[in-house]
């Protein structure tokens, strides 16, 4: 099969003096003739011509934009918490889909081991999008079936887990594609386009979510569709969107490798194979213990989580002996704890705004992604003018500001916290970019799989936030005129803010501004 989709592409390529036949890869001689960009070094030079890199940048933005369009159901947290609340779940259970989402982000590392070759990169990316589409269809169908609410809650949790397994893998593959298929000096353009323009589609998706679930947006009132039709349409609409992303991914251009990377022996992934089931077991046991079972069950669950962490550290021990990457890992884990707070922020709407959380989930997502549009454009420009660490510090500080806002503001202005939080979520772009900048090309797949796993240690924070709320509410503690529930939510925001602040301080004091590739060989 040819990579070009039409004769126009063939015509453009025929006049390109730097292109060689075969999957868009350039010969070493012609690649050497390609003008070098300012600041571009041998470690980061791409063998593709500029028109081919442009194509990859546009497709990267298209795939990212389609992910944003389906964000109301793919960004596991707000929508799933609202649905669980509607089905009668408590705060801990409503946080479980988001918790399992982050726990399952260890799967990309296993997928990277099972299929390490660059030649199957596009196929794997397409499969990830297709599996996501299938799961969304199953979720929509489940809400239509005459089954118990407990079963439906279980399916919401499973949807969070499946999304956590395949969407981070898709993102890791997409990052690898742009890492292999573009120069580092041009990557700022890709990020500005994808994460500046892309969130506009998430705003449209959130507007559709509000129209389906009901609520108010800037004075406009939407009655919404009756339950469960509203959630059925919402999840079902994500199916064609993900199928479109699967189609776009097939047109990416990945430079051919002279020698394909072979799968490592099973002995090299023992830590990963042990850590994944242990992590899932720990979440299951902690959830069971939270439902009123014995303390022993809870202790076993936390013990399984500790063993899983040890197994994951053992698997990535060669990477974690590199000082810069180890520090970047610690910073990212601390800041990523803010990724699992949106469920509590949504559930707090009943106290801060006085209505069902689902009535505000659409406008919350709209603000969340609307702020991303502006922040994405500005942060992309910041990256071109400064260094990779500046992106982490900027997004982390915005993340922290969202929690401070949520603690002190109530009424309609409380909703702004979701906009600030959405801008801060771009730390999920700039933390990986830092690690990409510190990685050798041959280590990109392993390192990007590792980056997606950095959400795993942050996963228990989501359950912790839910536990704080339920514990304070059940104890009947009140303070400063706040009900037990309101106090619990604010305390969870405070804990989240402290974790993010710790990451910021570590980045300021320990991370170098511009990690050179050769630094990855430095031992701590």
KALINLIN-V132204 format. One record per residue. N is the residue number from 1. NEAR is the number of other ideal C-beta (glycine too) atoms within 8 Angstrom. Layout:
n=N near=NEAR
n=N near=NEAR
//
This chain:
n=1 near=2
n=2 near=3
n=3 near=7
n=4 near=7
n=5 near=4
n=6 near=6
n=7 near=5
n=8 near=6
n=9 near=9
n=10 near=9
n=11 near=8
n=12 near=9
n=13 near=11
n=14 near=6
n=15 near=6
n=16 near=10
n=17 near=6
n=18 near=9
n=19 near=11
n=20 near=7
n=21 near=3
n=22 near=6
n=23 near=8
n=24 near=11
n=25 near=10
n=26 near=14
n=27 near=7
n=28 near=7
n=29 near=6
n=30 near=12
n=31 near=11
n=32 near=6
n=33 near=7
n=34 near=11
n=35 near=3
n=36 near=5
n=37 near=8
n=38 near=4
n=39 near=6
n=40 near=10
n=41 near=7
n=42 near=4
n=43 near=7
n=44 near=11
n=45 near=11
n=46 near=10
n=47 near=8
n=48 near=13
n=49 near=10
n=50 near=6
n=51 near=9
n=52 near=14
n=53 near=14
n=54 near=8
n=55 near=11
n=56 near=16
n=57 near=14
n=58 near=9
n=59 near=12
n=60 near=15
n=61 near=13
n=62 near=10
n=63 near=14
n=64 near=12
n=65 near=12
n=66 near=14
n=67 near=14
n=68 near=14
n=69 near=11
n=70 near=14
n=71 near=13
n=72 near=17
n=73 near=11
n=74 near=11
n=75 near=10
n=76 near=12
n=77 near=13
n=78 near=15
n=79 near=14
n=80 near=15
n=81 near=17
n=82 near=14
n=83 near=11
n=84 near=14
n=85 near=13
n=86 near=10
n=87 near=10
n=88 near=6
n=89 near=8
n=90 near=7
n=91 near=12
n=92 near=12
n=93 near=13
n=94 near=15
n=95 near=16
n=96 near=16
n=97 near=18
n=98 near=16
n=99 near=15
n=100 near=14
n=101 near=15
n=102 near=16
n=103 near=14
n=104 near=13
n=105 near=15
n=106 near=15
n=107 near=13
n=108 near=14
n=109 near=14
n=110 near=12
n=111 near=11
n=112 near=13
n=113 near=12
n=114 near=7
n=115 near=9
n=116 near=11
n=117 near=9
n=118 near=12
n=119 near=8
n=120 near=8
n=121 near=14
n=122 near=11
n=123 near=7
n=124 near=12
n=125 near=15
n=126 near=12
n=127 near=9
n=128 near=13
n=129 near=15
n=130 near=11
n=131 near=10
n=132 near=16
n=133 near=15
n=134 near=9
n=135 near=12
n=136 near=16
n=137 near=11
n=138 near=10
n=139 near=13
n=140 near=14
n=141 near=8
n=142 near=11
n=143 near=11
n=144 near=7
n=145 near=6
n=146 near=2
n=147 near=6
n=148 near=5
n=149 near=7
n=150 near=6
n=151 near=9
n=152 near=12
n=153 near=13
n=154 near=8
n=155 near=11
n=156 near=14
n=157 near=11
n=158 near=8
n=159 near=16
n=160 near=16
n=161 near=13
n=162 near=12
n=163 near=14
n=164 near=17
n=165 near=11
n=166 near=13
n=167 near=12
n=168 near=13
n=169 near=15
n=170 near=14
n=171 near=10
n=172 near=15
n=173 near=12
n=174 near=13
n=175 near=11
n=176 near=12
n=177 near=15
n=178 near=13
n=179 near=11
n=180 near=12
n=181 near=14
n=182 near=13
n=183 near=11
n=184 near=9
n=185 near=10
n=186 near=11
n=187 near=11
n=188 near=11
n=189 near=9
n=190 near=14
n=191 near=15
n=192 near=12
n=193 near=14
n=194 near=13
n=195 near=14
n=196 near=13
n=197 near=11
n=198 near=16
n=199 near=15
n=200 near=10
n=201 near=11
n=202 near=16
n=203 near=12
n=204 near=9
n=205 near=15
n=206 near=17
n=207 near=11
n=208 near=12
n=209 near=15
n=210 near=16
n=211 near=9
n=212 near=13
n=213 near=16
n=214 near=11
n=215 near=14
n=216 near=9
n=217 near=11
n=218 near=4
n=219 near=5
n=220 near=6
n=221 near=6
n=222 near=11
n=223 near=4
n=224 near=11
n=225 near=9
n=226 near=6
n=227 near=7
n=228 near=8
n=229 near=8
n=230 near=13
n=231 near=14
n=232 near=11
n=233 near=11
n=234 near=15
n=235 near=14
n=236 near=10
n=237 near=10
n=238 near=15
n=239 near=12
n=240 near=8
n=241 near=12
n=242 near=15
n=243 near=11
n=244 near=9
n=245 near=14
n=246 near=13
n=247 near=9
n=248 near=12
n=249 near=14
n=250 near=8
n=251 near=10
n=252 near=15
n=253 near=12
n=254 near=13
n=255 near=14
n=256 near=9
n=257 near=9
n=258 near=3
n=259 near=4
n=260 near=8
n=261 near=9
n=262 near=5
n=263 near=7
n=264 near=7
n=265 near=5
n=266 near=6
n=267 near=5
n=268 near=7
n=269 near=11
n=270 near=11
n=271 near=12
n=272 near=14
n=273 near=10
n=274 near=11
n=275 near=15
n=276 near=12
n=277 near=8
n=278 near=13
n=279 near=15
n=280 near=10
n=281 near=10
n=282 near=14
n=283 near=16
n=284 near=9
n=285 near=13
n=286 near=14
n=287 near=12
n=288 near=10
n=289 near=12
n=290 near=12
n=291 near=7
n=292 near=3
n=293 near=7
n=294 near=6
n=295 near=6
n=296 near=6
n=297 near=11
n=298 near=13
n=299 near=8
n=300 near=9
n=301 near=16
n=302 near=10
n=303 near=9
n=304 near=13
n=305 near=14
n=306 near=8
n=307 near=11
n=308 near=14
n=309 near=10
n=310 near=8
n=311 near=14
n=312 near=14
n=313 near=10
n=314 near=9
n=315 near=12
n=316 near=11
n=317 near=8
n=318 near=6
n=319 near=10
n=320 near=10
n=321 near=8
n=322 near=14
n=323 near=9
n=324 near=13
n=325 near=14
n=326 near=11
n=327 near=11
n=328 near=14
n=329 near=11
n=330 near=10
n=331 near=15
n=332 near=14
n=333 near=12
n=334 near=12
n=335 near=17
n=336 near=15
n=337 near=13
n=338 near=17
n=339 near=11
n=340 near=16
n=341 near=16
n=342 near=16
n=343 near=18
n=344 near=15
n=345 near=15
n=346 near=15
n=347 near=14
n=348 near=11
n=349 near=15
n=350 near=11
n=351 near=11
n=352 near=11
n=353 near=12
n=354 near=5
n=355 near=7
n=356 near=10
n=357 near=12
n=358 near=12
n=359 near=11
n=360 near=14
n=361 near=17
n=362 near=18
n=363 near=13
n=364 near=16
n=365 near=18
n=366 near=14
n=367 near=13
n=368 near=17
n=369 near=17
n=370 near=12
n=371 near=12
n=372 near=16
n=373 near=13
n=374 near=10
n=375 near=13
n=376 near=17
n=377 near=11
n=378 near=8
n=379 near=16
n=380 near=15
n=381 near=10
n=382 near=11
n=383 near=14
n=384 near=6
n=385 near=5
n=386 near=7
n=387 near=6
n=388 near=13
n=389 near=13
n=390 near=11
n=391 near=15
n=392 near=17
n=393 near=11
n=394 near=11
n=395 near=19
n=396 near=16
n=397 near=10
n=398 near=13
n=399 near=15
n=400 near=14
n=401 near=10
n=402 near=14
n=403 near=16
n=404 near=9
n=405 near=12
n=406 near=13
n=407 near=10
n=408 near=5
n=409 near=11
n=410 near=7
n=411 near=7
n=412 near=5
n=413 near=7
n=414 near=13
n=415 near=12
n=416 near=10
n=417 near=13
n=418 near=14
n=419 near=12
n=420 near=13
n=421 near=15
n=422 near=15
n=423 near=13
n=424 near=16
n=425 near=13
n=426 near=14
n=427 near=15
n=428 near=9
n=429 near=12
n=430 near=15
n=431 near=17
n=432 near=11
n=433 near=13
n=434 near=15
n=435 near=14
n=436 near=12
n=437 near=11
n=438 near=13
n=439 near=12
n=440 near=8
n=441 near=9
n=442 near=5
n=443 near=9
n=444 near=13
n=445 near=12
n=446 near=10
n=447 near=13
n=448 near=17
n=449 near=14
n=450 near=13
n=451 near=12
n=452 near=15
n=453 near=13
n=454 near=13
n=455 near=13
n=456 near=12
n=457 near=9
n=458 near=14
n=459 near=17
n=460 near=10
n=461 near=12
n=462 near=16
n=463 near=16
n=464 near=10
n=465 near=16
n=466 near=18
n=467 near=10
n=468 near=12
n=469 near=16
n=470 near=13
n=471 near=9
n=472 near=13
n=473 near=12
n=474 near=7
n=475 near=7
n=476 near=6
n=477 near=7
n=478 near=8
n=479 near=6
n=480 near=4
n=481 near=4
n=482 near=9
n=483 near=8
n=484 near=13
n=485 near=11
n=486 near=11
n=487 near=14
n=488 near=15
n=489 near=13
n=490 near=11
n=491 near=11
n=492 near=15
n=493 near=14
n=494 near=10
n=495 near=11
n=496 near=14
n=497 near=12
n=498 near=8
n=499 near=13
n=500 near=16
n=501 near=9
n=502 near=9
n=503 near=15
n=504 near=13
n=505 near=8
n=506 near=13
n=507 near=13
n=508 near=8
n=509 near=5
n=510 near=6
n=511 near=14
n=512 near=7
n=513 near=8
n=514 near=8
n=515 near=14
n=516 near=6
n=517 near=12
n=518 near=5
n=519 near=12
n=520 near=13
n=521 near=6
n=522 near=8
n=523 near=6
n=524 near=6
//
